């Protein structure tokens, strides 16, 4: 891609940049396709690589209400995620939010 994606201060700025640069992104995609540089699951593969470098997470057991687990599975499926991954994301977001609220971050 000739034009680099700049750092963004807000999600709105990022959304605006992606909207304004749709042609650039499409052209870059087509060039990568023509060069044979596209692959399946590239982003997921990179994320798995980073996760494996960080080492295994400790295994825990947590009891959840049946309805909460059903809701988590449904929402995770809608996002194309496994429910365990989705629950870890939610927990991470909640912890960050609580730290910010408590003035610790």
MARSE-94730 format. One record per residue: residue number from 0; residue in one letter; x, y, z of N, C-alpha, C, O in turn. Coordinates in Angstrom, 2 decimals, always signed. Layout:
MARSE-94730
NODE   num   residuo      n.xx      n.yy      n.zz     ca.xx     ca.yy     ca.zz      c.xx      c.yy      c.zz      o.xx      o.yy      o.zz
NODE   NUM         A         X         Y         Z         X         Y         Z         X         Y         Z         X         Y         Z
...
END
This chain:
MARSE-94730
NODE   num   residuo      n.xx      n.yy      n.zz     ca.xx     ca.yy     ca.zz      c.xx      c.yy      c.zz      o.xx      o.yy      o.zz
NODE     0         X     +0.85     -1.16     +0.00     +0.00     +0.00     +0.00     +0.90     +1.22     +0.00     +1.75     +1.35     +0.88
NODE     1         X     +0.75     +2.12     -0.94     +1.58     +3.31     -1.03     +1.34     +4.27     +0.10     +2.28     +4.85     +0.64
NODE     2         X     +0.10     +4.45     +0.46     -0.26     +5.38     +1.53     -0.40     +4.61     +2.83     -1.17     +3.65     +2.91
NODE     3         X     +0.34     +5.02     +3.84     +0.31     +4.32     +5.12     -0.89     +4.78     +5.96     -1.31     +5.93     +5.89
NODE     4         X     -1.41     +3.86     +6.73     -2.51     +4.16     +7.65     -1.91     +4.95     +8.82     -1.01     +4.46     +9.49
NODE     5         X     -2.40     +6.15     +9.07     -1.84     +6.97    +10.16     -2.34     +6.49    +11.52     -3.33     +5.75    +11.60
NODE     6         X     -1.66     +6.90    +12.60     -2.19     +6.58    +13.92     -3.45     +7.40    +14.17     -3.55     +8.54    +13.71
NODE     7         X     -4.40     +6.85    +14.89     -5.67     +7.52    +15.12     -5.85     +7.82    +16.60     -5.47     +7.03    +17.46
NODE     8         X     -6.43     +8.98    +16.89     -6.71     +9.34    +18.28     -8.07     +8.83    +18.71     -8.30     +8.58    +19.89
NODE     9         X     -8.98     +8.67    +17.76    -10.33     +8.21    +18.09    -10.78     +7.19    +17.06    -10.24     +7.10    +15.96
NODE    10         X    -11.78     +6.42    +17.44    -12.37     +5.45    +16.53    -13.04     +6.16    +15.36    -13.06     +5.65    +14.24
NODE    11         X    -13.60     +7.34    +15.62    -14.26     +8.12    +14.56    -13.24     +8.54    +13.50    -13.54     +8.50    +12.31
NODE    12         X    -12.05     +8.95    +13.93    -11.01     +9.32    +12.97    -10.61     +8.13    +12.11    -10.41     +8.26    +10.90
NODE    13         X    -10.50     +6.97    +12.74    -10.14     +5.77    +11.99    -11.23     +5.43    +10.97    -10.93     +5.13     +9.82
NODE    14         X    -12.48     +5.47    +11.41    -13.60     +5.17    +10.51    -13.61     +6.12     +9.32    -13.86     +5.71     +8.18
NODE    15         X    -13.35     +7.39     +9.58    -13.32     +8.40     +8.51    -12.20     +8.09     +7.52    -12.40     +8.18     +6.31
NODE    16         X    -11.01     +7.72     +8.04     -9.88     +7.40     +7.16    -10.21     +6.21     +6.26     -9.97     +6.26     +5.05
NODE    17         X    -10.77     +5.13     +6.85    -11.11     +3.95     +6.06    -12.16     +4.28     +5.02    -12.11     +3.77     +3.90
NODE    18         X    -13.13     +5.13     +5.37    -14.19     +5.51     +4.42    -13.61     +6.32     +3.26    -13.99     +6.11     +2.11
NODE    19         X    -12.71     +7.23     +3.56    -12.13     +8.09     +2.52    -11.15     +7.34     +1.62    -10.89     +7.77     +0.49
NODE    20         X    -10.60     +6.24     +2.09     -9.56     +5.53     +1.36    -10.00     +4.18     +0.83     -9.18     +3.28     +0.65
NODE    21         X    -11.29     +4.02     +0.57    -11.80     +2.74     +0.08    -11.19     +2.35     -1.26    -10.88     +1.18     -1.47
NODE    22         X    -11.02     +3.31     -2.15    -10.43     +2.99     -3.46     -8.98     +2.54     -3.31     -8.55     +1.59     -3.96
NODE    23         X     -8.24     +3.22     -2.45     -6.85     +2.85     -2.19     -6.76     +1.43     -1.65     -5.92     +0.64     -2.08
NODE    24         X     -7.64     +1.10     -0.71     -7.64     -0.22     -0.10     -8.01     -1.28     -1.13     -7.38     -2.34     -1.20
NODE    25         X     -9.03     -1.00     -1.94     -9.45     -1.94     -2.98     -8.33     -2.16     -4.00     -8.08     -3.29     -4.42
NODE    26         X     -7.65     -1.08     -4.39     -6.54     -1.21     -5.34     -5.41     -2.04     -4.75     -4.82     -2.88     -5.44
NODE    27         X     -5.09     -1.80     -3.49     -4.03     -2.56     -2.83     -4.39     -4.04     -2.76     -3.54     -4.91     -2.96
NODE    28         X     -5.66     -4.31     -2.49     -6.13     -5.69     -2.45     -5.97     -6.35     -3.82     -5.47     -7.47     -3.92
NODE    29         X     -6.38     -5.65     -4.85     -6.28     -6.20     -6.21     -4.82     -6.44     -6.60     -4.51     -7.44     -7.24
NODE    30         X     -3.92     -5.53     -6.21     -2.50     -5.71     -6.51     -1.95     -6.94     -5.78     -1.20     -7.73     -6.35
NODE    31         X     -2.33     -7.10     -4.52     -1.88     -8.26     -3.75     -2.43     -9.55     -4.35     -1.74    -10.56     -4.40
NODE    32         X     -3.68     -9.49     -4.82     -4.29    -10.66     -5.45     -3.53    -11.03     -6.73     -3.22    -12.19     -6.97
NODE    33         X     -3.24    -10.01     -7.54     -2.53    -10.25     -8.80     -1.12    -10.79     -8.54     -0.61    -11.59     -9.33
NODE    34         X     -0.50    -10.37     -7.46     +0.85    -10.81     -7.13     +0.86    -12.16     -6.39     +1.92    -12.71     -6.10
NODE    35         X     -0.34    -12.68     -6.11     -0.44    -13.96     -5.40     -0.07    -13.87     -3.94     +0.40    -14.84     -3.36
NODE    36         X     -0.29    -12.71     -3.34     +0.09    -12.49     -1.94     -1.08    -12.58     -0.97     -0.92    -12.29     +0.22
NODE    37         X     -2.24    -12.99     -1.45     -3.39    -13.14     -0.56     -3.41    -14.56     -0.03     -3.04    -15.51     -0.73
NODE    38         X     -3.85    -14.70     +1.21     -3.95    -16.03     +1.79     -5.19    -16.11     +2.66     -5.77    -15.09     +3.02
NODE    39         X     -5.59    -17.31     +2.99     -6.75    -17.50     +3.86     -6.32    -17.37     +5.31     -5.29    -17.92     +5.72
NODE    40         X     -7.11    -16.66     +6.09     -6.88    -16.60     +7.52     -5.60    -15.93     +7.97     -5.09    -16.25     +9.04
NODE    41         X     -5.07    -15.02     +7.19     -3.79    -14.40     +7.51     -3.83    -13.70     +8.86     -2.90    -13.85     +9.65
NODE    42         X     -4.87    -12.94     +9.14     -4.98    -12.22    +10.41     -5.10    -13.18    +11.58     -4.45    -13.00    +12.61
NODE    43         X     -5.93    -14.18    +11.42     -6.10    -15.17    +12.49     -4.81    -15.92    +12.75     -4.47    -16.20    +13.90
NODE    44         X     -4.08    -16.24    +11.68     -2.80    -16.93    +11.83     -1.80    -16.07    +12.59     -1.07    -16.58    +13.44
NODE    45         X     -1.76    -14.78    +12.29     -0.85    -13.87    +13.00     -1.24    -13.76    +14.47     -0.37    -13.73    +15.34
NODE    46         X     -2.53    -13.71    +14.75     -2.99    -13.62    +16.14     -2.63    -14.88    +16.92     -2.21    -14.80    +18.07
NODE    47         X     -2.79    -16.03    +16.29     -2.41    -17.28    +16.95     -0.92    -17.31    +17.23     -0.48    -17.80    +18.27
NODE    48         X     -0.13    -16.79    +16.29     +1.32    -16.74    +16.48     +1.70    -15.89    +17.67     +2.55    -16.27    +18.47
NODE    49         X     +1.07    -14.72    +17.80     +1.33    -13.84    +18.95     +0.90    -14.52    +20.24     +1.60    -14.42    +21.25
NODE    50         X     -0.22    -15.19    +20.21     -0.72    -15.86    +21.42     +0.22    -16.99    +21.83     +0.47    -17.18    +23.02
NODE    51         X     +0.75    -17.73    +20.86     +1.64    -18.83    +21.22     +2.97    -18.31    +21.75     +3.60    -18.97    +22.59
NODE    52         X     +3.41    -17.15    +21.28     +4.64    -16.54    +21.80     +4.46    -16.10    +23.25     +5.42    -16.13    +24.03
NODE    53         X     +3.26    -15.70    +23.61     +3.00    -15.23    +24.97     +2.94    -16.39    +25.96     +3.03    -16.18    +27.17
NODE    54         X     +2.78    -17.59    +25.47     +2.70    -18.75    +26.34     +1.25    -19.07    +26.67     +0.35    -18.28    +26.41
NODE    55         X     +1.07    -20.25    +27.25     -0.31    -20.67    +27.55     -0.92    -19.87    +28.70     -0.22    -19.46    +29.63
NODE    56         X     -2.20    -19.67    +28.63     -2.93    -19.02    +29.72     -3.25    -20.07    +30.77     -3.43    -21.24    +30.45
NODE    57         X     -3.32    -19.65    +32.02     -3.72    -20.62    +33.04     -5.18    -21.04    +32.81     -6.00    -20.23    +32.39
NODE    58         X     -5.48    -22.28    +33.09     -6.83    -22.78    +32.96     -7.57    -22.55    +34.27     -7.06    -22.85    +35.35
NODE    59         X     -8.78    -22.01    +34.16     -9.61    -21.78    +35.34    -10.98    -22.38    +35.12    -11.37    -22.68    +33.99
NODE    60         X    -11.70    -22.56    +36.20    -13.08    -23.02    +36.12    -13.94    -21.93    +36.72    -13.66    -21.42    +37.80
NODE    61         X    -14.99    -21.58    +36.01    -15.90    -20.54    +36.49    -17.33    -21.02    +36.23    -17.64    -21.53    +35.15
NODE    62         X    -18.17    -20.85    +37.21    -19.57    -21.25    +37.05    -20.36    -20.05    +36.52    -20.26    -18.94    +37.04
NODE    63         X    -21.15    -20.31    +35.48    -21.99    -19.28    +34.88    -23.43    -19.76    +34.87    -23.70    -20.95    +34.77
NODE    64         X    -24.33    -18.81    +34.99    -25.74    -19.16    +34.85    -25.96    -19.68    +33.43    -25.37    -19.20    +32.47
NODE    65         X    -26.83    -20.68    +33.32    -27.11    -21.31    +32.03    -27.54    -20.27    +30.98    -27.10    -20.32    +29.83
NODE    66         X    -28.40    -19.34    +31.39    -28.87    -18.30    +30.46    -27.72    -17.40    +30.00    -27.67    -17.01    +28.83
NODE    67         X    -26.80    -17.07    +30.92    -25.65    -16.23    +30.54    -24.76    -16.95    +29.54    -24.27    -16.35    +28.58
NODE    68         X    -24.55    -18.25    +29.76    -23.73    -19.02    +28.83    -24.39    -19.11    +27.46    -23.72    -19.00    +26.44
NODE    69         X    -25.69    -19.30    +27.44    -26.42    -19.34    +26.17    -26.30    -18.01    +25.44    -26.06    -17.96    +24.24
NODE    70         X    -26.47    -16.93    +26.19    -26.34    -15.59    +25.58    -24.94    -15.37    +25.04    -24.77    -14.85    +23.93
NODE    71         X    -23.92    -15.77    +25.81    -22.53    -15.60    +25.37    -22.27    -16.39    +24.09    -21.64    -15.88    +23.17
NODE    72         X    -22.76    -17.61    +24.04    -22.57    -18.43    +22.84    -23.24    -17.81    +21.62    -22.67    -17.78    +20.53
NODE    73         X    -24.44    -17.30    +21.82    -25.18    -16.68    +20.71    -24.46    -15.43    +20.21    -24.28    -15.25    +19.01
NODE    74         X    -24.04    -14.56    +21.14    -23.35    -13.34    +20.75    -22.00    -13.64    +20.11    -21.62    -13.00    +19.13
NODE    75         X    -21.28    -14.61    +20.66    -19.98    -14.98    +20.09    -20.15    -15.51    +18.67    -19.38    -15.15    +17.78
NODE    76         X    -21.14    -16.35    +18.46    -21.38    -16.90    +17.13    -21.68    -15.79    +16.13    -21.25    -15.84    +14.98
NODE    77         X    -22.42    -14.78    +16.58    -22.73    -13.65    +15.71    -21.50    -12.86    +15.31    -21.49    -12.18    +14.28
NODE    78         X    -20.45    -12.96    +16.11    -19.20    -12.26    +15.81    -18.16    -13.19    +15.19    -17.04    -12.78    +14.90
NODE    79         X    -18.55    -14.46    +14.99    -17.63    -15.41    +14.40    -16.53    -15.86    +15.37    -15.43    -16.22    +14.93
NODE    80         X    -16.81    -15.84    +16.66    -15.84    -16.20    +17.68    -16.29    -17.42    +18.46    -17.48    -17.75    +18.48
NODE    81         X    -15.33    -18.10    +19.10    -15.69    -19.14    +20.04    -16.14    -18.44    +21.32    -15.67    -17.34    +21.62
NODE    82         X    -17.04    -19.05    +22.07    -17.60    -18.36    +23.23    -16.55    -18.11    +24.30    -16.64    -17.11    +25.02
NODE    83         X    -15.55    -19.00    +24.44    -14.51    -18.77    +25.43    -13.70    -17.52    +25.10    -13.39    -16.72    +25.98
NODE    84         X    -13.38    -17.35    +23.83    -12.65    -16.17    +23.38    -13.48    -14.92    +23.63    -12.96    -13.91    +24.10
NODE    85         X    -14.76    -15.00    +23.32    -15.65    -13.87    +23.53    -15.73    -13.49    +25.01    -15.69    -12.30    +25.36
NODE    86         X    -15.85    -14.48    +25.88    -15.91    -14.20    +27.32    -14.60    -13.59    +27.82    -14.62    -12.69    +28.67
NODE    87         X    -13.46    -14.06    +27.30    -12.18    -13.46    +27.69    -12.11    -12.00    +27.25    -11.60    -11.15    +27.98
NODE    88         X    -12.62    -11.71    +26.05    -12.64    -10.33    +25.56    -13.49     -9.45    +26.47    -13.09     -8.35    +26.84
NODE    89         X    -14.67     -9.95    +26.82    -15.56     -9.18    +27.69    -14.93     -8.93    +29.05    -15.02     -7.83    +29.59
NODE    90         X    -14.28     -9.94    +29.61    -13.63     -9.78    +30.90    -12.51     -8.76    +30.81    -12.37     -7.91    +31.69
NODE    91         X    -11.72     -8.83    +29.77    -10.62     -7.89    +29.57    -11.15     -6.45    +29.47    -10.61     -5.54    +30.10
NODE    92         X    -12.20     -6.25    +28.69    -12.80     -4.92    +28.54    -13.34     -4.41    +29.86    -13.17     -3.25    +30.20
NODE    93         X    -14.01     -5.28    +30.61    -14.58     -4.88    +31.90    -13.49     -4.51    +32.89    -13.63     -3.54    +33.63
NODE    94         X    -12.40     -5.26    +32.91    -11.30     -4.95    +33.82    -10.66     -3.61    +33.46    -10.35     -2.81    +34.34
NODE    95         X    -10.45     -3.38    +32.17     -9.91     -2.08    +31.75    -10.82     -0.94    +32.14    -10.37     +0.10    +32.62
NODE    96         X    -12.11     -1.13    +31.95    -13.09     -0.10    +32.30    -13.07     +0.19    +33.79    -13.11     +1.35    +34.21
NODE    97         X    -13.02     -0.85    +34.59    -12.98     -0.67    +36.05    -11.71     +0.02    +36.50    -11.75     +0.85    +37.41
NODE    98         X    -10.58     -0.31    +35.88     -9.32     +0.36    +36.24     -9.39     +1.84    +35.89     -8.95     +2.68    +36.67
NODE    99         X     -9.94     +2.17    +34.73    -10.06     +3.57    +34.33    -10.99     +4.31    +35.29    -10.71     +5.44    +35.69
NODE   100         X    -12.09     +3.66    +35.64    -13.06     +4.28    +36.55    -12.43     +4.52    +37.92    -12.73     +5.51    +38.59
NODE   101         X    -11.57     +3.61    +38.34    -10.92     +3.74    +39.64     -9.69     +4.64    +39.58     -9.05     +4.89    +40.60
NODE   102         X     -9.35     +5.12    +38.37     -8.21     +6.02    +38.21     -6.87     +5.31    +38.29     -5.86     +5.93    +38.64
NODE   103         X     -6.85     +4.05    +37.97     -5.62     +3.27    +38.07     -4.89     +3.13    +36.74     -3.80     +2.57    +36.69
NODE   104         X     -5.49     +3.61    +35.69     -4.86     +3.39    +34.39     -4.77     +4.64    +33.60     -4.27     +4.63    +32.48
END
